[in-house]
Amino acid sequence: MDIVIKRPKTTLAALIASSLVFGCVFAKPDMYGNFPVTEKSYSGKKKDSTSYTGQVARHVLHNSLKKLAGKGNGNPNPELKATMMSYYSSKDAGRKIIDPTSKGEFKVKQTMVDEISKGKNLKGKTYKGLVNGFPGQMSGPEVFEFLIDKASSSNKGFDPVTGYNYPQLISKFMMGAVFYSQAVDNYLDEKMGADNKPNNKPYKKGAHYTGKEHSWDEAFGYFGAPAHAMALNAKQAYGIAKRKDVKVADANGDGVVDLKTEMTFAHAYYAADSDKAGTKYMHTIVDAFIKGRQLIRDADGAALTDQQRAQLMSYVKVIKTNWEKVIAEAAFKYAGSCYKDLEKLRTIVESNGNASKAFAAYGKHWGELKGFLMALETSGRSLGEAGVRMNRLVGYGPVLLGGGQVTGIDSEGNFLIGGNRSMGEYQVHMVKLQKLLGDTFKLKARKIDVTGEMDDLLKSLGSSRAAEND
Amino acid sequence: MPENAIQLLLNEWLLDVFNPQKRIFWGYLLSSLFIAILWLRLINKINFQSSFIQIFNRNVWGSASAFADYKVMFINAFLMTILSPRILAKATVAYIVFYSLHLLFESKPSILMGIPQWTIALSFTLFLFILDDFARYWLHRWLHAVPLLWSFHKVHHSASTLNPFTVFRTHPAEAILFSVRSALVQGISTAVFFFFFGNQVTLMMVLGASIFTFAFNLLGSNLRHSPVSICYWHPIELILMSPAQHHIHHSTAEKHIDKNFGVALSVWDWIFGTLCHSKVGEQLNFGLSGTKLINPNTLKSLYLDPIQEAGNLLLNFAHQLSLPFQRENSA
């Protein structure tokens, strides 16, 4: 992307050229990065204050952990559990990147987590509060350790007795309990306070970035968008996560995909997924991140004024609102998937067919739904009655073919199954959940909307208001 | 009345005039006029000028009864904007039915798979039309048969002249019943079809209105309340309600009381024994027989008297219910 100007003939040309180069390096409004160092106490050689490699390392740890969660052989497997725990809670050197790795022409630059950032784990950044919607009254880290234990002894991550799909449960909840929670309830919350991580002091002693600069970068890093997201459409950003088109991902044209800046991770991927249906979540969020970062950069190492902070908080509001919508849109979509899976299962059961494949698909979609719903409650913002209703509608487990459902966990850590709810009734719950999510978060993409067509049909009938006689 | 309220009312009314889902859509008014002229010219052999005079009869359109119709039309438009959000919605009905069907059926019958989409769309459109017409017949019949309901419905029957806007001469209590009826019919039909056929269900429409509603309105529904009495061939009048048959429904003659409750279809009257055929050239008087309303065109008669009458009926009913207890106490 560097612009090379050969032998400028006049002073004016030289000025224009230098301003172009400067502009290109330091003020690209369409990409997140290359913000100059403004921290006054810094005397080193670094020119770019942008830094969120720790967040990217955690994305990679999360992706890898999800892969590992599907590796079990159905028997207790202490070795697999230890490996999973090393990706979750240790800060050990030498951890390989299990995902994302190179795939065909899509060459990934890094192969080891340490190449991105050293000494990072997920546990230290996990939401510590009580996890609503999951049995056992556990904190965030306790839930993950419990799920990791269960996943390591499951068969490829799936438990047909409970219908739990551990890779999905772990992954979807982790995106919330680590990335979303850290970003919206820490970096974009208390760290945006006037006296917390101020802009006229380094983030930590000796750092080349200010308190506010790095807090903002960390939040952006957790969202998971590539730095050049504004130049990508939804399909392209989505395709990067699927490792489809290296040319789209490789923004600097060096032939490889740098996970630090060129990959789509976590909720940015789900934002892009919604945006394929016409929303603009990814661009709205990334645009607010870029504008906020530019505002901090423009403060030039001075403490932010009240006015600047107020403006910054308006960007925070955009980010938080839309990020929450992204998660709710994903939950909405998987509630629709579960409805359709149940439809299929009812037909198979009715005709005495083999339901194992369809049941596994249902478990996978339910795991995604549950994970996203649990994630919604890690933002520090209480969802109030809506949260209670969501948890009641979904319960602790998918309704099983015999009508049972996970109802709790005993003192030995075994799941308790009880109740007798029909699949039809649970389908109704999925429809009610979609309605609740749609109304609560004012959703627009509404993928796999079970009753969307019915709503349209009702509208096509016109008003039922009738002050007309016969 | 504030200016913006008048503007709101006009907007509401104008929306109906430009909405092909409504009977007073300008296109339907025009088609009714065309049919009326054709009838008067070809069947009654009246020249164009006389036809025109009969259709736009000043004694009809300019009567006190007609002016009451116009007033009620605008007042109700205002009242309905307040009442509508509080009346049972078709979406509420549809969701309750849709949920219930999941509990009633283990799975959707496989026989329903593979039916062509157009068949489903036609079935839904026809089902909706027939159920709606059936529901209209029975509600209309109850409006006449149940004294409490009649106290409201007679506002419509107090019209002594008929014009297309007499359709709006409706007490708000009755409008609530019509809205609930419509919500039930639309909600139930939509939910049942959507449950069994999913997104294959569509309404067959012309200009945004159901093809059957469109056909009914295009073929002169506005002539049901008009000075032109069009009769159908009697075998057809067993199935389709002619404008003249509806005039009979409004007639004060004793033999015509409680006849022809149907709307688009007269088949319900035929089945349930309330059908009366029209006679070409028959002279009819419209309005209420007897002297139940001294001046039926005042706002008091149109809005308040029915409420008072209904209240008296309810009080009387309550009194009748309490009689056995009173006797017990006195014994």
Interface residues (C-beta under 8 A of the other chain):
Chain A: E343 R346 T347 V349 E350 S351 S422 G424 E425 Q427 V428 V431 K432 K435 T451 E453 M454 D455 L457 L458 S460 L461 G462 S463 S464 R465 A466 A467 E468 N469 D470
Chain B: N19 Q21 K22 R23 N76 A77 L79 M80 S84 I87 A89 K90 A91 A94 Y95 F98 Y99 H102 L103 F105 E106 S107 K108 S110 L128 R136 H140 H156 T166 V167 F168 R169 T170 P172 E174 A175 F178 S179 R181 S182 A183 Q186 G187 T190 A191 F194 G198 N199 V201 T202 L203 M205 G208 A209 S210 F261 V263
